[in-house]
Amino acid sequence: MKRITSRFVLLIATAAVAPLVVYGGVSVNSLRNGTRESVTDGNLKVAGQVAAEIDLYMRDNIRVLQSLGAELTATSLYSWQQNRILKDYVLAFPEFRELTLFDESGHALATSAIGKSRLSAPLTAAAKPIIAPVRVDDDLLPTTTIAIPLTAVHGASRWIEGEIALEQLWRMVDTIHVGASTTMSPRERLEKLHDLNASILKDFGERIQERFLKHDLQGTATESAEARARLVADVNEFNQVLVAYVSAYVDGKYVDRFGTTLPAPAISRTVGNTEIAGVISVIIDAVGDYLVRGPVWTEKGDRGTLYYPASFSKDAADLALKDPKAAPLEPTVVGLRIKARGQGDGEGAPLIQPVPLVTDGCGITKDKAKAIEYLGQTAALKASMVGGITGGSFGGFGASFGAFGKISVGDNQTVQVVIKTVLGKVAERVAADAAYRIFYRLPDKAQLAELVQKYLDLLEAPPADTR
């Protein structure tokens, strides 16, 4: 009974293992054959490409020699003229080391060499070009000769022979690595860096420490205290800007420097895309105004001070049309003041100082302010279009907590609004600041300013009546 059980167990084990062993052997053999075939095909393709390159190189040189032979035999030239032509060809085609013209008896008629030619005419007659076997010259470089049979006008047979340097083909073949990777391993790259020693690493570390870490780690107590005080002051000032902007937005009184008024956010249990876009716009404006602090330009008007480029906006025109006696739109950044600790309302330094428009010369005129507003708004529109196309491919995100419910943050439209708002506001500020820096140094009658104004006038002109 025990023997039958052992045999039964051995039979089951064999039945289970034997197919795996057979399958493994077949797989390994198939993999070996496939690898061998792919490597062989790859090597054949490489060899074919190399052979094609060599054939093209030799064919080009044969055509050059045939063209040279036709030039030498087409007309009756003196010996010095033939020597001059051969030397010119050697200078024009560096792959030729020497060119020599032989007569039917093998004597050199003309050569590019200085003195006696080192070449010799073929001993046998042939109707096709003769390429000699490759040999190594005195400089241990590969070279060969090509002899082209020629037929002169009077019927005499001649040979034009040239010695060709094969260093270019040698370099090409030397760059081919069959069965090996052309990239170096990390250890090989490290060995190549023979100049990367401890001294250079130490010097590099010292320069990094000197540039970025000295004042924080090894500076004097006074320097560290001043740096911390400056950092605290910067954070405090930016917080004031951000709080003022958000407060104005919540109260429905926020106006950006381009005259766009943002409605107050709706108070509800959900946060809509409009509120999300408004908050992002306010935050980007706060960061841009605090860091860049670009100017706002002013002009005296019938209803009070006009601020540019805000007075060019549609909201400003709508306000004047709705209430002709209302004061012009004033950007929120104009009335913002940075207060030090202990200062009350009305005190502190303004974040930006409004600058009056100029009438001529360098500076910002009304036309230039209009151009700045147009460029900023156009950049914002283009960037928002790109952001809308990009953001449309994304979706919202959420998290489920089982019985405790789930949290869902927006959808693809929310992500699209966020991307459009960020790209649009950043592009608007960058384009406007760049335009200001360019236009400021241009005279009032500069060609660029005139072209921009003409373009704006064309856009604002009413459409022609085509009836």
MOBELPE-V608740 format. One record per pair of residues at least 6 apart in sequence whose ideal C-beta (glycine too) atoms are under 7 Angstrom apart, sorted by sequence separation. I is the first residue (numbers start at 0). J is the second residue. D is the distance in Angstrom with one decimal. If there is no record, write none. Layout:
# MOBELPE-V608740
i=I j=J d=D
i=I j=J d=D
This chain:
# MOBELPE-V608740
i=89 j=95 d=5.3
i=101 j=107 d=5.9
i=102 j=108 d=5.5
i=110 j=116 d=4.1
i=135 j=141 d=6.2
i=136 j=142 d=4.9
i=150 j=156 d=6.3
i=151 j=157 d=5.8
i=247 j=253 d=4.1
i=254 j=260 d=5.2
i=265 j=271 d=6.7
i=309 j=315 d=6.2
i=357 j=363 d=6.5
i=358 j=364 d=6.7
i=399 j=405 d=4.1
i=441 j=447 d=6.0
i=88 j=95 d=6.7
i=101 j=108 d=6.6
i=297 j=304 d=5.3
i=298 j=305 d=4.7
i=318 j=325 d=5.7
i=356 j=363 d=6.1
i=357 j=364 d=5.7
i=398 j=405 d=6.4
i=441 j=448 d=5.5
i=99 j=107 d=5.4
i=100 j=108 d=4.7
i=121 j=129 d=5.4
i=133 j=141 d=5.5
i=134 j=142 d=6.3
i=148 j=156 d=6.5
i=149 j=157 d=4.4
i=214 j=222 d=5.5
i=253 j=261 d=4.8
i=297 j=305 d=6.7
i=338 j=346 d=6.0
i=339 j=347 d=6.7
i=356 j=364 d=6.0
i=397 j=405 d=6.1
i=398 j=406 d=5.1
i=89 j=98 d=5.8
i=100 j=109 d=4.5
i=107 j=116 d=4.8
i=134 j=143 d=6.8
i=149 j=158 d=6.6
i=244 j=253 d=6.5
i=265 j=274 d=6.6
i=297 j=306 d=5.9
i=298 j=307 d=6.8
i=338 j=347 d=3.6
i=356 j=365 d=5.5
i=397 j=406 d=5.9
i=71 j=81 d=5.8
i=88 j=98 d=5.8
i=133 j=143 d=4.9
i=148 j=158 d=6.2
i=149 j=159 d=5.8
i=264 j=274 d=4.3
i=318 j=328 d=6.2
i=337 j=347 d=5.2
i=397 j=407 d=3.7
i=438 j=448 d=6.5
i=99 j=110 d=4.3
i=132 j=143 d=6.9
i=147 j=158 d=6.9
i=251 j=262 d=6.1
i=295 j=306 d=5.5
i=296 j=307 d=4.4
i=336 j=347 d=3.9
i=337 j=348 d=5.3
i=397 j=408 d=6.1
i=131 j=143 d=5.2
i=146 j=158 d=5.3
i=147 j=159 d=4.9
i=214 j=226 d=5.8
i=251 j=263 d=3.2
i=315 j=327 d=6.6
i=336 j=348 d=6.5
i=356 j=368 d=6.6
i=395 j=407 d=6.6
i=396 j=408 d=5.6
i=71 j=84 d=6.5
i=85 j=98 d=4.5
i=97 j=110 d=7.0
i=98 j=111 d=4.6
i=130 j=143 d=6.3
i=131 j=144 d=4.6
i=248 j=261 d=5.7
i=250 j=263 d=6.5
i=264 j=277 d=6.1
i=315 j=328 d=4.7
i=336 j=349 d=5.4
i=337 j=350 d=5.8
i=395 j=408 d=5.8
i=70 j=84 d=6.4
i=97 j=111 d=5.7
i=146 j=160 d=4.4
i=249 j=263 d=6.3
i=314 j=328 d=6.5
i=335 j=349 d=7.0
i=395 j=409 d=4.0
i=85 j=100 d=6.9
i=97 j=112 d=5.1
i=105 j=120 d=4.0
i=130 j=145 d=5.4
i=145 j=160 d=7.0
i=249 j=264 d=6.5
i=335 j=350 d=4.6
i=395 j=410 d=4.1
i=144 j=160 d=5.8
i=145 j=161 d=5.6
i=261 j=277 d=4.9
i=394 j=410 d=6.4
i=395 j=411 d=6.5
i=99 j=116 d=4.4
i=128 j=145 d=5.9
i=129 j=146 d=4.5
i=144 j=161 d=6.7
i=310 j=327 d=6.0
i=394 j=411 d=4.7
i=128 j=146 d=6.7
i=144 j=162 d=5.1
i=145 j=163 d=6.3
i=310 j=328 d=6.8
i=332 j=350 d=6.1
i=393 j=411 d=5.8
i=395 j=413 d=5.8
i=81 j=100 d=6.0
i=97 j=116 d=6.8
i=99 j=118 d=4.7
i=101 j=120 d=3.8
i=128 j=147 d=5.2
i=261 j=280 d=6.6
i=309 j=328 d=5.2
i=332 j=351 d=5.9
i=395 j=414 d=6.4
i=97 j=117 d=6.5
i=142 j=162 d=6.1
i=143 j=163 d=5.8
i=333 j=353 d=6.1
i=391 j=411 d=6.3
i=394 j=414 d=6.9
i=67 j=88 d=5.5
i=97 j=118 d=6.2
i=142 j=163 d=6.6
i=306 j=327 d=6.7
i=309 j=330 d=5.1
i=393 j=414 d=4.5
i=89 j=111 d=4.5
i=126 j=148 d=6.3
i=142 j=164 d=5.8
i=143 j=165 d=6.5
i=302 j=324 d=6.8
i=305 j=327 d=5.1
i=306 j=328 d=6.9
i=125 j=148 d=6.0
i=142 j=165 d=5.9
i=302 j=325 d=6.9
i=303 j=326 d=4.8
i=304 j=327 d=6.7
i=306 j=329 d=5.9
i=85 j=109 d=5.7
i=140 j=164 d=6.8
i=141 j=165 d=4.1
i=302 j=326 d=5.9
i=303 j=327 d=5.6
i=306 j=330 d=5.8
i=390 j=414 d=5.1
i=391 j=415 d=5.4
i=85 j=110 d=6.3
i=86 j=111 d=4.7
i=121 j=146 d=5.0
i=302 j=327 d=5.7
i=390 j=415 d=3.4
i=85 j=111 d=4.0
i=118 j=144 d=6.3
i=140 j=166 d=5.9
i=81 j=108 d=6.6
i=82 j=109 d=4.8
i=300 j=327 d=6.2
i=306 j=333 d=6.3
i=81 j=109 d=3.5
i=82 j=110 d=6.8
i=141 j=169 d=5.6
i=253 j=281 d=6.4
i=387 j=415 d=5.8
i=390 j=418 d=3.7
i=63 j=92 d=5.9
i=71 j=100 d=5.9
i=248 j=277 d=6.1
i=255 j=284 d=5.4
i=389 j=418 d=6.0
i=390 j=419 d=6.3
i=78 j=108 d=6.8
i=67 j=98 d=6.9
i=78 j=109 d=5.8
i=133 j=165 d=6.7
i=386 j=418 d=4.1
i=387 j=419 d=5.1
i=248 j=281 d=4.9
i=386 j=419 d=3.9
i=60 j=94 d=6.6
i=295 j=330 d=6.1
i=245 j=281 d=5.9
i=383 j=419 d=4.5
i=386 j=422 d=4.0
i=121 j=158 d=6.4
i=244 j=281 d=4.9
i=295 j=332 d=6.7
i=385 j=422 d=6.4
i=386 j=423 d=6.7
i=120 j=158 d=4.9
i=295 j=333 d=5.9
i=256 j=295 d=5.8
i=383 j=422 d=6.3
i=120 j=160 d=6.6
i=244 j=284 d=6.4
i=382 j=422 d=4.1
i=383 j=423 d=3.9
i=244 j=285 d=4.7
i=382 j=423 d=5.1
i=118 j=160 d=5.1
i=118 j=162 d=6.2
i=241 j=285 d=4.7
i=288 j=332 d=5.0
i=379 j=423 d=4.2
i=382 j=426 d=3.6
i=240 j=285 d=5.0
i=379 j=424 d=6.9
i=379 j=426 d=5.4
i=240 j=288 d=6.6
i=378 j=426 d=4.2
i=379 j=427 d=3.7
i=240 j=289 d=4.9
i=307 j=356 d=6.7
i=378 j=427 d=5.8
i=258 j=308 d=6.9
i=257 j=308 d=5.7
i=258 j=309 d=3.5
i=376 j=427 d=6.8
i=103 j=155 d=5.5
i=237 j=289 d=5.2
i=257 j=309 d=6.2
i=258 j=310 d=6.6
i=375 j=427 d=4.6
i=378 j=430 d=3.5
i=102 j=155 d=7.0
i=103 j=156 d=4.5
i=256 j=309 d=6.2
i=258 j=311 d=6.7
i=259 j=312 d=6.2
i=103 j=157 d=6.5
i=258 j=312 d=2.7
i=260 j=314 d=4.8
i=102 j=157 d=5.7
i=254 j=309 d=6.7
i=257 j=312 d=6.0
i=259 j=314 d=6.3
i=375 j=430 d=5.0
i=101 j=157 d=6.3
i=258 j=314 d=5.5
i=295 j=351 d=6.2
i=297 j=353 d=4.6
i=374 j=430 d=5.0
i=375 j=431 d=3.5
i=100 j=157 d=6.5
i=101 j=158 d=4.3
i=258 j=315 d=4.9
i=294 j=351 d=6.2
i=296 j=353 d=6.9
i=374 j=431 d=6.6
i=292 j=350 d=6.6
i=295 j=353 d=5.0
i=296 j=354 d=5.4
i=297 j=355 d=5.5
i=298 j=356 d=5.1
i=311 j=369 d=5.9
i=100 j=159 d=5.5
i=101 j=160 d=6.6
i=292 j=351 d=5.3
i=296 j=355 d=6.9
i=297 j=356 d=7.0
i=294 j=354 d=4.6
i=296 j=356 d=4.9
i=308 j=368 d=5.3
i=371 j=431 d=5.4
i=374 j=434 d=4.6
i=99 j=160 d=5.3
i=307 j=368 d=4.1
i=311 j=372 d=4.8
i=288 j=350 d=6.4
i=98 j=161 d=4.8
i=308 j=371 d=5.8
i=371 j=434 d=4.6
i=97 j=161 d=6.9
i=308 j=372 d=3.4
i=370 j=434 d=6.5
i=371 j=435 d=5.6
i=97 j=162 d=4.6
i=95 j=161 d=4.9
i=96 j=162 d=4.5
i=61 j=128 d=5.3
i=95 j=162 d=6.9
i=296 j=363 d=5.4
i=298 j=365 d=7.0
i=371 j=438 d=6.6
i=95 j=163 d=6.2
i=96 j=164 d=5.5
i=370 j=438 d=6.5
i=94 j=163 d=5.7
i=94 j=164 d=5.6
i=258 j=328 d=5.4
i=367 j=438 d=4.3
i=296 j=368 d=5.4
i=57 j=130 d=6.7
i=94 j=167 d=6.9
i=254 j=328 d=5.4
i=256 j=330 d=4.7
i=254 j=329 d=6.7
i=255 j=330 d=6.3
i=363 j=438 d=6.5
i=254 j=330 d=5.1
i=256 j=332 d=5.8
i=363 j=439 d=6.2
i=72 j=149 d=5.3
i=254 j=331 d=5.5
i=362 j=439 d=6.4
i=253 j=331 d=5.4
i=361 j=439 d=6.7
i=68 j=147 d=5.6
i=72 j=151 d=4.7
i=361 j=440 d=6.0
i=364 j=443 d=5.6
i=72 j=152 d=6.6
i=361 j=441 d=7.0
i=64 j=145 d=6.1
i=68 j=149 d=4.3
i=361 j=442 d=6.0
i=367 j=448 d=5.9
i=370 j=451 d=4.2
i=65 j=147 d=5.8
i=360 j=442 d=6.1
i=366 j=448 d=6.4
i=370 j=452 d=6.9
i=373 j=455 d=5.9
i=64 j=147 d=4.5
i=360 j=443 d=5.9
i=61 j=145 d=6.2
i=247 j=331 d=5.0
i=359 j=443 d=4.4
i=60 j=145 d=6.1
i=72 j=157 d=6.7
i=370 j=455 d=6.7
i=61 j=147 d=6.8
i=366 j=452 d=4.8
i=369 j=455 d=6.0
i=244 j=331 d=6.2
i=71 j=159 d=6.8
i=68 j=159 d=4.3
i=67 j=159 d=6.0
i=243 j=335 d=5.4
i=64 j=159 d=5.5
i=240 j=335 d=6.5
i=64 j=161 d=5.6
i=239 j=337 d=5.9
i=239 j=338 d=6.7
i=236 j=337 d=5.1
i=60 j=163 d=5.7
i=240 j=350 d=6.5
i=56 j=168 d=6.0
i=53 j=168 d=6.0
i=257 j=372 d=6.3
i=257 j=375 d=6.3
i=52 j=171 d=6.3
i=257 j=376 d=6.8
i=49 j=172 d=6.3
i=49 j=175 d=6.6
i=45 j=175 d=6.3
i=45 j=177 d=6.1
i=42 j=177 d=5.6
i=275 j=413 d=6.6
i=279 j=417 d=6.5
i=283 j=421 d=7.0
i=293 j=432 d=5.4
i=38 j=178 d=7.0
i=272 j=412 d=6.4
i=276 j=416 d=5.3
i=280 j=420 d=5.9
i=272 j=413 d=5.6
i=275 j=416 d=6.2
i=279 j=420 d=4.7
i=283 j=424 d=4.3
i=287 j=428 d=4.6
i=291 j=432 d=5.9
i=275 j=417 d=6.5
i=279 j=421 d=6.2
i=283 j=425 d=6.6
i=293 j=435 d=6.3
i=272 j=416 d=4.5
i=276 j=420 d=4.5
i=280 j=424 d=5.6
